[in-house]
Amino acid sequence: MIANNYRPEDTYDTSNLTFDDFKQMVINDYDIAFKSRQASILGRREVLTGKAKFGIFGDGKEVAQLAMAKVFKPGDWRAGYYRDQTFMFAAEMASIKEMYAQLYATPDIEKEPFSVGRQMNAHFATRSLNEDGSWKNLVEMKNTSSDISPTAGQMARLVGLAYASKLYRQNPDLKEFSNFSINGNEVAFGTIGNASTTEGVFFEAINAAGVLQIPMAISIWDDNYGISVPAKYQTTKEDISEVLKGFQREEGKPGFEIFKVKGWDYVALCETYERAIKICREEHVPVLIHVTELTQPLGHSTSGSHERYKSKARLEWEKEYDCLLKMREWLLSSAILTEGELEVLEEEAKKYVKTCLRDAWKEISTVIKAERQEALALIDAIAADVEAVEKVSLVLKSEIDPMRREVFSAVRKTIRLSRNKPSAVRDRLINWYQTELKKNEERYNSKLFSDTPKSPLKIADVAPVYGEERNMVDGRELLNACFDANFARDPKLVAFGEDLGAIGDVNQGFAGLQAKYGEIRITDTGIREMTIIGQGIGLALRGFKPVAEIQYLDYVVFALNVLTDDLASLSYRTKAGQIAPMIIRTRGHRLEGIWHAGSPIGMILNALKGIHLCVPRNMTQAAGMYNVLLRGDEPALMIECLNGYRLKEKMPENPGDFTVALGKVEVLKEGRDITVVSYGATLRLVLEAAEELEAYGVIAEVIDAQTLMPFDLAMDCKKSLEKTNRLLVVDEDVPGGASAFILQDILERQDGYFLLDGKPETLSAKEHRPPYGSDGDYFTKPSVDDIVERIYTMVSQSNPAKYPPIF
């Protein structure tokens, strides 16, 4: 470990600066830090007065972030957390006015470019895409990946952001992509609070970075607390860098370089960051900078005061060692500024921050007040004929700082109250409401997916081409040919996961491909699901097309936090400012045993909105979907059927080019008596059951969902119900899972309810996980017998004379 506890009076290297240059740099730094502190103070007041919903700030961490900003260059990336406002100001990646616009949830991309009002303040993101969805030149920008609130959640993607630099440096085929990297010289900067280093994803990321040897620079802001819980309850030895000493690199043994520095020591911080990032950038060695003795003068957030849980002695220490105060003292002792000059600077800074706050509030409130006036003009006109509406008008007029919620609620109530009094002005109010509703849908509900010209939903249909010979192969061979063709086509395509490289995955879908394309593109990883997903997110943010393999669907649970908190919400929370077009490849369905049953689809459907969900019944369908996704720019989860790898399928002549459209169901068998919808491996059972049912005079129409997100965009299930008037959904998820999702869609969105002659039903697995063995599978998940009997019973209920009950 390299300790850098320099005293303020220690020499600072100014060899490349004149004294006047150095002096001005330091003054500018203090000015930024002081303004940032004032922004925190005033921002907190805005929440307490009710103008903002919630606030979280970076007070007490200002000086360390000045030092980090000095070594952050164009092309670099940040994966940080919600204490980094000073860094963003110092790196000129955010303005104070923009941070206040975010505090007020301003849904205007010009005024709040980070999340367009969708995230709380201090959750930053740069916009990587042009309006048409094409990539900007990322090496000319300073980049920050979109922040999330879950503690340590940023660590997973940090691994991928740094790993991208390694790939760009080591793979000569990528030299042409100079808008993403210049020889892999970019550093990925991560920041995290000391308490969050107790999270498992932190340790997983540290280990992954040490193994991969990537340019990842982690700054730990250590103020000795995690909200009210002190370090003695958080960390062994109360010191995370002491805990991580085993990661320190040694002669001939890779690892980290670990630095430790006090967070109030401006000179030491600048020197430490300069040394650390030079190693990280040039040698591609991960570094950890443990910044200690930080404070949090305003407490954790606007939700409470730290005086409740910190001792008097601790509070006194924090006042004395406030980094801003210490920097001020150093400026005076070094004769860089006088007391009078500092007071002038500070007074001007306070005025500037107040102006930023007022301007940000005026910009959003002016727009909303104009909307209120438009609405009130119509409401008051209706009130002349509808007495009850007068009260609605008075309440809306009494709002000093109205939000859109109050305006819209008043309009909707007026429309309800005037339901018996049709008039031209009421029609105008309804038109106003509908027009503004569309605007607000764009403001608050849009861009769950990027929806660019490269959306996988817009990829052209290409049919598989088959030769005259019946070339039947194992399903795994068809997949292998698909991957081979795509890897040859796109040098930015990479794949990684446990057992993926050397042996070509546990089911041989990648057999021989590492030898063909190299370990740099097809790579084995450790057992670390969170950072396998994070590795993919970071790579995708930097222009790669990653396939991140999770060996079995059940193991997706280990990475669910990263998938749901980060990947699934990325497009939405940046309003398509950032994309991560990665594929999570896994396998599931019909294997036996509690931990390898592979059908938690309901959990996935609920948790992963924003990720396409593909559930192909065989490897031909899977290959066609891969060919779509690898040309698109949106993330997807692909679940291959575990028992399909050695089943025979016909090999197409264009395995890397044919496509299977997302959101399109396929009718596998025409029928007249009942519509049966299913997906994945269960379809084989449904088709077998349908064959037996024909012997009893029941002709079932069998539909393969193919993808669940999106599901049946053309509403072909409804068209089937127009013939059959009966519906059964079969799957092997638990009751209320995927079958309920499909049923709701068909009945509600597709209006299938009005076509039914009988109760729609679902047939799913038991509520528990399946036990081991074939008998356990038979008595837990839908069997052919279950399907035959359920369909027959449903048909029998309407015509028992023709179809006598079985039992």
N, C-alpha and C positions, 0 to 999 in steps of 0.2 A: 504494500500500500504506500502511495506517495502522499505524505502529509504536506500541506501548504498553508500553514497557519502564520502567514506573514503579518507583521505589525504594520499599521498605517504608515509609519515612518520609513519602512523598507524601500529600497530603490525600485523604481518602476522603469522598465526599459522604454526609453523615448528616442531610441536611435533614429527612427524614421520620421520623427516629428520635431518641429521647432517648438520652443516653449509655448509660444502663443497658440500654436495648433493644439498642443496638448491641453493647455488651459481651457481653450474653447470646447474641446471634446468633453472634458470633465464637467464643465458648466452645463453643456447641453444634456449630459447624462443626468445630472442632478435635477435639471428642469423637467425632464421626462419622468423621473421617479417621483418628484414632488407632485406633478400634475396627476400621475397615476394614483397617488394616495388621496388627493382631493377628489378624484373621480370615484374612489371607493366610498369616501365619507358622504359625498352628496348622493351617490347612488343608493346607499343604505337609507338615507332620509326619504328618498322618493318612494321606497317600498313602505316605510313606516307611515308615510302620509297617504298611502293608498293609490298613488299614481301607477305604481308598478306592482306586479304580482309577487315576485320573489327576487332576491338578489344574492349573488355570491361573488366575492372579490379577492384580489391578490395582495391585499395590504400585508406588509411585513416581509414580502418576498421581492421587493422592488430591485434592490441593488444586485442581487445574484442574477436577476434576469437581464439587467443591463450588460453584464459580462457575457452571458450566453448569446445575446443579440449581436455582439461584436464579431463573433466567429461564425455566425450563421450567414451563409452565402446563397446567392441565386442558384437554384437547382436543389438545394437542401430541402429536407422535409421535417416537419414536426408532428409528433403524436403526443399531445400533452393532456393536461387536465385544467380544470376551471380556476386555476390560480395564476394564469400566465398572461394577464392583461398587460403588464409592464413590458414583457418581452415583445408582445405584439405591437405595442406602441413604439418601442425602441427599434424594432426591425422594420418599421414603417409598413406593417402588414395590416394594421387596423388604426383607426382614429378614435379619439375619445367620443366624438359625436356618434360614430357608428356603434360604439359599445352601448351608448345610451339609447340609440334607436332599437337595439336588441333588447335592452332592459324594458322598453315600452312595447315590445313585440310588434314592431313596425313591419307589416307585410309588403314591403317595397324593396325590390332587389337593389335599386340604386342607393337606397339609404341604409339598408341592412343586408350586405352581401353574404354574410356568413351562413345564415339559415333562413333568411327572409321572414323573420318573426316566429319561427317554429321552435326555437330553442331559447332557453334562458340566457341571460347575459354571460359573457366570458366563455361561451362555447363557440370557438372560432373555426372557420374553414375558408380556404381560398377556393376560387372557382377555376377548375381545371379545364372546363369545356367552353367552347364557343356556343353561340345560340343555336347553331345547327347540329350540335352534338359532337363536332370534331374536337380533337385535342388542341389545346394551346401549346405554345412552346414552353415546356415546364422548366427547362434549364435557364430560361431568362427570368423566371419568377422565383420568389421565395414562397415555399409551399407549406401549407399546414393541412393535414388530414382533419376531417370533421370531428370535433370533440364530442364525447359522450359523458354522461354523468356517472354511470356505474364505476365504482372505485377500481382502479387498476385495469379497467377494460381496454384502455388504449395500448396496453403492453403487447397484446397479441398482434395487432396490426403493425406495431413498431418493428417487429421481427421481419415482416415482409417488406416494409419500406427500406430497411437496411439491406436485406438479402438481394433486393433488386440491383443495388449498386454492385454487389459481387458478381451477379450474372452479367450485367452490362460490361464489367471490366474483363471477365474471364471468357466470354463467348464472342469471338471475333465476328460472327455472323450478325451481331447486333450493332456494329459500328455505325451503320447507316441511320439508326434511329436517334439522331443527335438532338431531337427535340425532347427526348426523355432523359438522356444522360450524356455526359462527356467523360468517357472512359471510367465510369463508375466512381467518379470523384465526389459524389454527393454523400453527405452524412445524414443519417436519420436521427433526429434529436427527440428523446423522450423525456417527459417530466412526470413526476409522481410524488405524492405526499408520503411522508415516512410511515404513517399508519397503514396506507394502502399497500406497502411492501409486504405486509403479512398475507396478502391474497395469494392463492395458489397460482394464478395466471402470471404473477410477477416472477415467481421462482421458475415457472415453466419457461418464461421468456428469457430469463437470465441464462438458464442452462442451454436453451436452443441457440442463443447468440454466441455462447462460448464454444459450442460444438461447431457452428457454422463459420465462425470467425468473420464477422460482418461489421461494417462501419456504423455501429449503433452507439449513441452517446446518451446515457441515462443520467438525468439530474434528479436527485432526491431532495425535495424541499422539506427539511426536518425542523419542525417547530415543537417537537416532543409530545404532540397530542394528536389524537384522532377524534375530533369533536371533544367530548369530555374525558376520553380515556387516555391516560398518560402512557408513555413508552414502556414503562415497566410491565404493563399488561399486554403490550403489543408485540414486543420484539425481545428475543433472547439477548441478554447483555445490554438491553436498551440501546443497541447501536447496530444498525443494519450493515454498515460497512465492515464491522468486526465479524459479523456473522458470515459475510461473503468473502472473507479472506482466502478461503480455499479456491476461489475462482481467479485469484491473482495469477497472472501468467508467470512462468518460470522459464529458464533456459531450456529450449527444446520442447517445452510443453505449452500448448496454446491456452489461452484464458483471457481474462480481462486485465486492463490497467485500472486501478482503483485510486481515486483521489479524494481527499477530505479537506474541506476548507470552511472557515466560518462565514456565515451569510451576511455579516455586517462589515466585512473587511474588503472594501472596494478594490484596493490594489491586488491583494491576494487572489481575489476572485478573477480579475482580469488575467493575471498571470496563469492561474490554474486552467482556465478555459482555453487560453491560447496553447498551452502545452498539451492538454488532453485532446483537443480536437485535431491538432497537427498529427498526433499518433493515429487517431481514429481515421482521419481522411487519407493519409498517405499509406499507412500500413494495413488498413482494413482490420484493425483490432478493436473490439468493443471496449468502451470505457465507461466507468461509473464515477460520477462526481457527487459525493455525499456532502451536501451543503447544510451545515449544522448551525445551531444557535440562532435560528430564525424565530420570529414572533408572529403573532396574529392579533394586532391591536384592536380590530373591530369584531373579533370573535369569528366563529365558523361561517355564519351566514346571517341573513336578516331574521332567521327564525329564533334567535336566542342570543343571550349574552354570555361571554366566557367568564365574567365575574362570578357566575354561579358555581363554577367548578375549579377555578384556579385559586391557589392560595395567595395570601397577601404578599408573601415573599416572591412568589413567581411573577405576580403582576408588577411588582416594583422592579424586578430584574428585566422584564420585558420593556418597561419604559426606558430603562437605562441603556439596553442593548438593541433598541429599535434601529434597524439598519439605516433608516433615513436620518435619524438623529446622529448616528455614528459617521455617516458620510458628511453630514453638515459640519460636525466637529473637525473632521479631517480637512475639509475645504478651508476652514478657518485657520487651523494649525499649520497648514501648508501655504498659507498666504495666497491662495488662489482667488478667494473672494473675501471681502470684509463683511462684518456684520450688517452694515448698512446696505451693501450691494445684495446680500442674500435676502434681506427683507424686501427689497424692491422686486427681486426676481420672484419671490414667493407670493407677493401681493398680485403681481401680474399673472402668475400661474393660476391663482384662485379665480381671478376675473375670467380668464380664458376658459376654465373648466365650467364655470357657471354659464358662460355664453353657449358652450357646446350643449349643456343640458337643456337650456331654454330653447335653443334652436331645434334640437331633436324632438322635444315635446311639442313645440309649435307645429312642426311638420306633420306629425300624426294627428294631433288634435284638430288642426285646421281642416283636414280632409274629413274627419268624422263629424265635426260640427256642420260642415256643408251638407253632408248626407242627412244629418238631423233636420236641418232647415228644409230640405227638399221633402222629407217625410212629413214634417209638421204641417207644411202647407196643405198637403193632401189630407192629413188627419183632421186638421181644423175644418176643412171644407166638409168632411163627412160628419164632424161633430155638430154642425148646424142642423142636421136631420136626425142624428142619433145621439141622444143625450148622454148615454153611458160612455161615449167616446171622449167627452170633455175631460173626464178624470184621467184618461190615458194621456191626453195632451198635456195636462197640467203636470203630471208626474214626469214626463219626458222633458218638459221645459225647466223643471226644477233641478235637473242633473247639471252640476257645474262642469264636470269633466266626463261627459258621456262616453261610453264605449259602444262599439257596434252592437254588442249584445242588447243594450238598452234600446237602441233605435229599432233593431229588428223585432224585439219582443213587443214593442209598442205597435209597430206596423201589423204584426200578426194578430195581436189582440183586437186591433181596430177592424181588421178583416173579419174576424170571428163575430164581433159584436154587431157588425153591419150586415150580417148574412141575410137578414130579412128585408134589407133596404137596398136593392140594386140601384145603381146610378152610374153615370159616366165617370164621376170622380172616383167612385169605388173601383171601377175598372182600371182607371189610371194608377191607383194605388197598387192594385194587384200586378199590373205590368211593371211598375217600379220595383216591387218586391221581387218579382221573377228575374228581372234584369240584374238587380243587385245580388240576388242569390247566386247567379252564375259567376259573378265577379268574386264572391266570397268562396265559392267552391274552388276557384282557381287560387285564391289567396291561401286557403286553409286545408284543402283536400286533394290537391293535385300532386303529380309526379311521384306516386308510389314507385313507379318504374320510370326510367329515363324517357321512354317514348320518342326516341330520335329516329332518323331514317334507318339506323342500324338495329332497331329493335328486333329481337328474334320473331316477333309477331308479324314482321314485314318481310321476312326472308322468303324468297320465291320458292314455290313448290317444284321439286325435281323428283321424278319417279325413279325407283330402282330399275336398272337395266339388267336383264337376265339373258344369258346366252342360250343357245339351243340345247347344250348339255345340261343335265340335272346335276349341278355341282353342289352336292350336299356336304356341309361341314358342321363341326361343333359350333355352337353359338359364340364361344369364346374366340374362335378363329375369325369370325365375322367382325367382332368388336376389334380385334387386333388389327385387322386390315383397315378398319375405319380410323383408328388412332394413327397407324402408320402413314396413311395418306394425308391426314391433317398435320402431322408433325413435319412431313416433307414440304407442305404448302406454306406453313407459317412459322418462321424462326422464333417468334415471341411466345409460342405455345410451349409451356412447361408443365410437368406433372410431378407430384411428390406425395409420399405417404408411406406408412409402415409396410414393408415387404413389397413395395411397388417396383423398385429398381432391379436388383440383382436377380430375383426370381420371377419378375414380371407380374406381380400381384398374386394373391393366394388362389385366384381362379384363372390365371394365365392370360388375362386380357392384354397385358403389356409384355408378354413373353418376347424376349429378343430385342426389344426396342431400346433398352438402355445401351446395349452393345452397338446398336446402329446409330443412335443419336447422341450418345455420350451422357456421362453422369451429371453433367452440368444442367441437362434438360430433363432427365428422368431420374429421380433421386429418392433414395430411401430416407426415412426420418425415424426418429425415436417415437415412443408411445407418448404422444403429447397432442391430444386432439385440439385443445384450445389454440395452440400456436401453429398447428397445421392449417387451421382455418385463418388465423391471423396472417400467416405467411402468404396465403392466397389473396387476402384483402389488400395487403400492402403491395404485392406484386401487381395486382390489377389496377390499383391507383396509379401505378407508374408505367402503365402501358402494356403489361404482359397479359396473356390469356392463360391463366393457371387452371389446372385440374388438380384439386386438393382431394386426396383419397382418404376417406374414413372407412376402415376395413369392414365394419358391419353397421347397419342402420342403428342398432341399439347404442353404439358408441357415439352417435351424434349427440346424445344427451350430455356427454362430457364437454362438448363445445357449444351447447345450446345458448349459453350466455353471450358468447361472441357472435353467434349467428343472429340472434334476435335483437340484441342491443346495438350491434354495429352494422353488420352487413345488410340485414333486412330493412333497416331504416335509413340507410345511407342516402339513397336517391331522394327520399321524402324529406329528410332533415336538412338537406342542402338545396332543395328544390331543383334537383338534377344538376347541381353545380359540380358534383363529383359522382363517379360511377366506379364500380368494381365488378367488371364482367367475368366473374370466376364461376367455375363449376365445382360443386361438391359431389364427388362420385362415391357411391356406396352401394351396398347390396342388402337385400332383406327378403322377407316373406317365406313362409312355409318351412323354414328350418326348425328343428325341434329343440326345445329347451328354453328355460326362463330368460336367459341372457342372449339368445340368438334367434328369437322369434321374429323380430324385425318388422313389426307393423304398428308403431306408435304414430299413425298418420294424423289422428285428430290433434295430438300435441303439436305436430309440425304445422298443420293448417292454421292453428290458432296463433302460434308463436312466430311464424316466418312469413307473414304478409310482406311482400316486397321481394320475395325470392320465388322464381318459377319452380313448380313441383312436378317432376316427370315420373310417371309410374308405368313404364313400358312392359308389355306382357312377354316380350321376347327380345333377343339381341338385335334383330333386324330393326324393330321399332326404336330400340335404344340408340343404335348407330345413326338412324335418321334424325333423331332428336339431337344427338351430339353434333351432327353436321350443321344443324340450325344454330345451336347455342354457341359453337365455336366461331361462327360468323357474326353473331349478334353482340350486343354490348350490355346485356343485363345478366344478373346472377341466377343460378339455377341449382337445384338439388336433384340429382338423378339417382333413382333407386332401381338397380338392376335385380332381376329375379335370381335368387340364389340357386334354385334348382334348374336353371335354364342354360348354364354354361356348356353342358355336354349334350344337350338336346340338338338334334340335327336341324339345320336351316339352310335354305338355298343361298349361296354366295352371289351377290350382285356383282356386275362388272364395274360398277362405280361406287365402291364402298365408302369413299370419302366425299361424295358429292350429293347423293340422293338425300332427300329431306322428309321429315315427318312433322307436319305443322303442329305447333303448340295450340292448345285450346280447341282442338278438333276431335270429336269422338269418331269412332269407326263402328259401323254395324257389321258384326262378324257373322250374324245369322239372321235372316229375315224371318219374321213371325207374325202371328195374328192375335194370339190369346193373351199375351202378357209381355211387357217390356222388362227385361232384366239388365240392370246396369252394374258393372263391376270393373275391376282393374287388376293389373299385375298378375301374379301367379294364380290367383283364385279363378281367373277366367277359364283356365283349362278345366277346372272342376265344373264350372257353369256350362261349358260346351258339352262336357260328358253327360251332365244331367239333362241338358236339352235333348240330346240324342235319345236317352231312355224315355223321356216324356213323350216323344213322338209316337212311341209304341202305345201310349195311352190316349192318343188323340189330341195332345196338348202341344201346340206349336208356339214356342217361345222366341221372341226377338231378343238377341243378345247384343249388347252394346259395350264396347271397350271405351272407358273414359280417356285413356291414354295419358292425359295430364289433368291434374286437379287444380293447379293454379297456373294458368287459367283453365276453367272448365267449360266446355261446350258453348263456345262463343256464338255459334250459329243456331243454338237451341234445337239441335236435332233430336234430343230426347223428347221434346214436346211433339215433334212431328211423328215420332214413334207412338206416343200415347194417343195421338189422333186415330191410329189404327187399332191399338190393343186395349186401351182404356183401363189398363191395370199396370201397377208398377211395383217391382221388387228391387231393392238395392242390396247387393251382396258384397261384403268385404270381411277381412280378417282382423280389423281393428276392434277395439273394445266397443261395447254398445255406446251410442251417442258420439262416436268419433267421425271417421270419414263418411260412414253411411248416412249419418244425420246431416252432414255438410252437403252431400250430393242430393239428398231428399229435399232439403230446404231450397236448394237452387232450382230444382225441377218444379217444385210446387209453387214457389213464390216468384222468382225472377222469370221463369218460363211460363207461369200461369198454368202449370200442368194440373193443378187441383181441379179445375173446371172440366177436365177431360176424363176424370176418373169415374168408374162405375162401382168401385169398391175401395176399401181402406188401403192406402199405400203402406208398404211394409219394408222393414230392413231385416237382414240376416247377417249377423256379425259374430265375432268370437265371444267367448265368455268374458266376464269382467276381470278375471285374473290372468296372469301371464301363463303361457302354455307349459305344461310339465314336459320333461324329457321323454323321448320315445314316440314311436308311431301311434301307440294307443293313446298317449296323452294328447297328441295332435288331433286325433280323430274325435276325441270327446271334448275338445276345447275350441277348435276352429271349425268353420262350416265345412262339412264333408259333402260328397256327391249325394249321399242319402238325405242329408239335411236339405239340400237345395231341391232335390226332386220332390220331397214331401211338402216343402213349403209352397212351391209353385203349384203343385197339384191341388193342395188345400185351398189356395186362393182362387183358383179357377173353379173348384168344386162348390165353393160357397154361393156362386151365382147360378150354378146349374147342377145341383146334386144328383138329378136324375141321370144326366149324361155322364157325370164324373162322380160315382159313388164314393163317399168318404173312405179313406184308407183305414183309419182307426175308429 
